[in-house]
Amino acid sequence: MEQPRTETAMMIRAFSGLTVALLAGAASAATVFTGDTIQGSPVISQLDVADLAPGKVHRFMFRSAETSIGQYWYVPVMVAKGAKPGKRVLLVAGVHGDELNPIAAVQQTMTSLDPARMSGTVIGIMGASTPGLQGITRTWMINDLGGAQINPNRTWPGLEEGNTVERHSWLITNKLIKGNVDGAVDHHTGGTGTDFAKFIFVYANSPEAVALAKLFPTDQIMLDPGYPGTMEYSLVMAGIPAMTTELGGARGFVPDLVKMGADGNSNVLVHYGIIDAPMRRTATDTGAFIGDDLESVKAVTGGYATVLVELNEAVTKGQKIAVQRNSFGDVVQEYLAPADGRVAIIGTDSATERGGTIVTLLVKRDSCDNGACDYGGIEP
């Protein structure tokens, strides 16, 4: 889930105000049951965890936006409500439908919990983009002018009267998250055609969010400037500490990467006092590299690319990182590292068109060494 570049300050301020207005305060109404059931789970159109019986795991199907044929999309939700009150943590997977390691990580966490011994609540969303997951695709196609592809992680906190995806995000924001969450983890992977290192995006100016990021056994952490439209940023702007994991590549379950997500989830729950358990490995144990920007090397021509570096490898400016050949095997382009940094993303489609991702580096700008970067009191 490579993030977009920074938006203008005006856009960020406008977005921030909208998000805070949407999420601030307690939930406005009780849990609403539609009266339907799907695969034995009751359907809800609104959640208030205060309504739920303590010491139990509750399973729901959350009714989202309407489909093009007048039915509904549904999202599976588990709520583990502890026997004692405490913090409330949200774990999200499947905002992008081709990113599957997160599904397994959230499933493992939710099924491991014993609410009778918990102090607080854990909400698990195991598939936030139903049509994306059905098609194993990053985007959500809406039936507009023959089909428009929408990136679901550019639509948060959503619009009540927006298109299907914007309304879907608005409903989850206002009817599922609002008033129910004190901290959140949004799990992702690289999109199809790329592979990601063990990586975390976290808003640099949220000290609590940065603290959560460092609880994961990751290899790299990017202290980011905030990306309007992402779930992470919409939550942070509402005063809810949140961060985004990148658990490797798309379209499959990789045990080591699933474990990173599950271990970090457990550490977050320990951090908030929801469960009583030993801390698992953290970013301190993995010696995570912390940077503040991404440098992407894109193909400048078509051809077959051979990447010469590995994920998380340290590279230096000017180092040869890839070559590209034509159909006869002639080298048509060589690619050099644009800066010192760590390899964060590698393109996995060897047949690469102009503009395709070859390699993306996580870098730490020299200006930050001089104290120019503001990390909200957190030292990188």
GISULGI-V225746 format. One record per backbone hydrogen bond with DSSP energy under -0.5 kcal/mol. NH is the residue of the N-H (numbers start at 1). CO is the residue of the C=O. If there is no record, write none. Layout:
BEGIN
NH_CO ; NH_CO
END
This chain:
BEGIN
12_8 ; 13_9 ; 14_10 ; 15_11 ; 16_12 ; 17_13 ; 18_14 ; 19_15 ; 20_16 ; 21_17 ; 22_18 ; 23_19 ; 24_20 ; 32_46 ; 33_31 ; 34_43 ; 35_43 ; 38_41 ; 41_38 ; 42_59 ; 43_36 ; 44_61 ; 45_32 ; 46_32 ; 47_175 ; 51_48 ; 52_49 ; 55_81 ; 56_53 ; 56_81 ; 58_56 ; 58_79 ; 60_77 ; 61_42 ; 62_60 ; 62_75 ; 63_44 ; 63_61 ; 64_62 ; 64_73 ; 67_71 ; 70_67 ; 73_65 ; 75_62 ; 77_60 ; 78_124 ; 79_58 ; 80_122 ; 81_56 ; 81_79 ; 82_80 ; 82_120 ; 83_115 ; 83_118 ; 84_118 ; 87_272 ; 89_121 ; 90_183 ; 91_123 ; 92_185 ; 93_125 ; 97_137 ; 99_96 ; 100_98 ; 103_100 ; 104_100 ; 105_101 ; 106_102 ; 107_103 ; 108_104 ; 109_105 ; 110_106 ; 111_107 ; 112_108 ; 112_109 ; 113_109 ; 113_110 ; 115_113 ; 117_114 ; 118_115 ; 119_274 ; 120_84 ; 121_87 ; 122_80 ; 123_89 ; 124_78 ; 124_122 ; 125_91 ; 125_123 ; 126_76 ; 126_124 ; 127_93 ; 127_125 ; 128_93 ; 129_94 ; 130_128 ; 133_129 ; 134_130 ; 135_131 ; 136_132 ; 137_132 ; 140_150 ; 141_139 ; 142_148 ; 144_142 ; 147_144 ; 148_142 ; 150_140 ; 150_148 ; 152_138 ; 152_150 ; 154_151 ; 155_152 ; 155_229 ; 156_229 ; 158_155 ; 159_166 ; 162_159 ; 167_163 ; 168_164 ; 169_165 ; 170_166 ; 171_167 ; 172_168 ; 173_169 ; 174_170 ; 175_171 ; 176_171 ; 176_172 ; 177_172 ; 178_173 ; 179_23 ; 180_177 ; 181_177 ; 182_88 ; 183_88 ; 184_241 ; 185_90 ; 186_243 ; 187_92 ; 187_185 ; 188_245 ; 190_248 ; 194_191 ; 195_346 ; 197_344 ; 199_197 ; 199_246 ; 200_220 ; 201_244 ; 202_222 ; 204_224 ; 206_203 ; 207_205 ; 210_206 ; 211_207 ; 212_208 ; 213_209 ; 214_210 ; 215_212 ; 216_213 ; 218_216 ; 219_198 ; 220_198 ; 221_289 ; 222_200 ; 223_221 ; 223_291 ; 224_202 ; 224_222 ; 228_226 ; 230_227 ; 234_230 ; 235_231 ; 236_232 ; 237_233 ; 238_234 ; 238_235 ; 239_236 ; 240_235 ; 241_182 ; 241_239 ; 243_184 ; 244_201 ; 245_186 ; 246_199 ; 247_188 ; 248_197 ; 248_246 ; 250_194 ; 251_98 ; 254_252 ; 255_253 ; 257_254 ; 258_254 ; 259_255 ; 260_256 ; 261_257 ; 262_258 ; 263_259 ; 264_260 ; 265_261 ; 266_262 ; 267_263 ; 268_264 ; 269_265 ; 270_266 ; 271_267 ; 272_268 ; 273_270 ; 274_269 ; 275_269 ; 277_275 ; 283_214 ; 284_214 ; 286_282 ; 287_283 ; 287_284 ; 288_283 ; 289_219 ; 291_221 ; 291_289 ; 292_363 ; 293_363 ; 295_361 ; 296_294 ; 297_359 ; 298_296 ; 299_356 ; 303_352 ; 304_325 ; 305_303 ; 305_350 ; 306_323 ; 307_305 ; 308_321 ; 309_321 ; 312_343 ; 313_310 ; 315_341 ; 318_337 ; 319_316 ; 321_335 ; 322_335 ; 323_306 ; 324_333 ; 325_304 ; 326_330 ; 329_326 ; 332_324 ; 333_324 ; 335_322 ; 337_319 ; 341_315 ; 342_362 ; 343_313 ; 344_342 ; 344_360 ; 345_360 ; 346_195 ; 347_358 ; 348_193 ; 349_193 ; 350_348 ; 352_303 ; 352_350 ; 355_299 ; 356_353 ; 358_297 ; 359_297 ; 360_345 ; 361_295 ; 362_342 ; 363_293 ; 363_361 ; 365_363 ; 368_365 ; 369_365 ; 369_366 ; 370_366 ; 371_368 ; 372_367 ; 375_373 ; 378_375 ; 379_377
END
